[in-house]
Amino acid sequence: MSRLYTQEHEWIDVAGDTATVGITDYAQGQLGDVVFVDLPEAGTTVAKGGEAAVVESVKAASDVYAPVSGTVIEANPALVEDPALVNNAPEGDGWFFRLTLSDPAELDGLMDKAAYDAFVASL
Amino acid sequence: MADAADLKPLPLDGLHRRLGARMVPFAGYAMPIQYEGIIAEHNWTRERAGLFDVSHMGQLLVAGPGPEAVAAWLESIAPGDFKALLPHRVRYSLLLADDGGILDDLMVTNTGKSFYLVVNGATKAADIAHMMARLPDGLSLHHMDDHALLALQGPAAVTVMRRFDLTPETTDQPAFADLKFMAGARWLWNGIKLGITRSGYTGEDGYEISVPNAHAETLAQALLAHAEVKPIGLGARDSLRLEAGLPLYGHDLTPQITPVEADLAFAISKRRKADGGFPGAQRILDQLFNGAPRRRVGLAVAGRLPAREGATVWHGDVQVGIVTSGGFAPSLNAPIAMAMVETPLAGDGTALEIDVRGRRIAATVVPMPFRQKNYVREGQQG
């Protein structure tokens, strides 16, 4: 399993033709205290770069984009009860949703951790 | 978003950055939105004391042959009874357009010799132009842009401030320990002149302190040295004032909204209701006595999804209003909003719905403040 990153600060763990998606620690730090996450329902189809979820912090609503195209398998039920997981464990228990990839070739354009860290350092 | 290079720094810019603030553009300035996090800062202010840099706000001094002349002129631009405002007392008021729309909200203090006004940062240039165009011969308006403004807010603010060695500037002013809510005067601290009012915009007891720019950091550091005090950013300032039911200019108040529609009729003094003579008086008094078409209300929002400014408010299939500011209330652990709603549906307890990204969220009209204010009024201990 390898973790890849987008310039919109999402991460994606790929295992075969399924993947888990969340936002990075840098992203949660920029958002501040998360109070609600609007997650896609199972069966929703998402397009690469398209709006997939909305994170509500105290101060603003922010879109979360799908790193790749696919069909949502499940959203993280723990975020409904405890949205602050996005702040406390953004790259672990605070994952957003799992999906089935429709075009694995889309992964080619994503960054690995070293590239993402360099990208964040350049911001 | 404004280009960072166009932003003016506040006198405490360096201190904010050293304290780890995230700086954002606001009212043309680089300002601290948060330090450790909005919820933590919000709760700290409610429980102890928060230090806010509100130096972006406009501090104006209107002087003339005497306070009576200034009071008479102020009554031509705002609906307060400034002739009856005693020396060292503060009033909340509204700068009104000729059609009765709200150009700004402001705090007015009678210093005993002149009047000291605090206006919003984003509107101060327009306010000054509006006032200068109406200022008669013999009166002067001075923009105190060489002064910073700090707010110390929260239940521990009084305890902290009373530890400071403050010498009254004049003999006819209240002793600092006797300073009541919505009162103010000037004191000397280590040779520095401070204009202090017991007021604020968080729903908590506290002070706003005007200090020369050159001494702003000395004062801020001295306040932060007390264990009860932490620096608080604009993010928590917004959630605190929202919970307190206090409207924010440019959002809940605009030139298209009258004082009656804004549910701020208390800012129209009794004598002014009887006599009029302020801009838009005919329209405003007609709304006051015969009703206005819409009114600013508080909405308790069901669930956890915040409804933000611009979300539409519905009663069945009919749009009946719009959210003017909304968000998550840390002290209530729930979303709340202010909305401008058609008057027949503005009564407490009315069940409405808010459209948030195509989803209908249940909301109920509730009295404001959403959370009881902790002001210490005259006659109370404190």
Contacts between the chains, C-beta under 8 A, distances in Angstrom:
chain1	res1	chain2	res2	distance
A	32	B	34	6.1
A	32	B	37	6.1
A	32	B	38	5.5
A	32	B	235	6.9
A	33	B	37	5.5
A	33	B	38	5.5
A	33	B	39	4.5
A	33	B	40	8.0
A	35	B	304	6.5
A	35	B	306	6.7
A	35	B	328	4.2
A	35	B	335	7.8
A	36	B	304	4.6
A	36	B	305	5.1
A	36	B	306	6.5
A	36	B	328	7.5
A	36	B	335	7.9
A	38	B	305	6.8
A	38	B	357	7.2
A	54	B	357	6.9
A	56	B	305	6.6
A	56	B	306	5.2
A	56	B	328	7.2
A	57	B	38	7.7
A	58	B	38	4.4
A	58	B	39	6.2
A	58	B	42	7.9
A	58	B	235	6.4
A	58	B	239	6.0
A	58	B	327	6.2
A	58	B	328	5.1
A	58	B	330	6.9
A	59	B	33	7.2
A	59	B	38	6.3
A	59	B	235	5.0
A	59	B	238	7.2
A	59	B	327	7.0
A	60	B	308	7.6
A	61	B	306	7.4
A	61	B	308	6.2
A	83	B	304	7.3
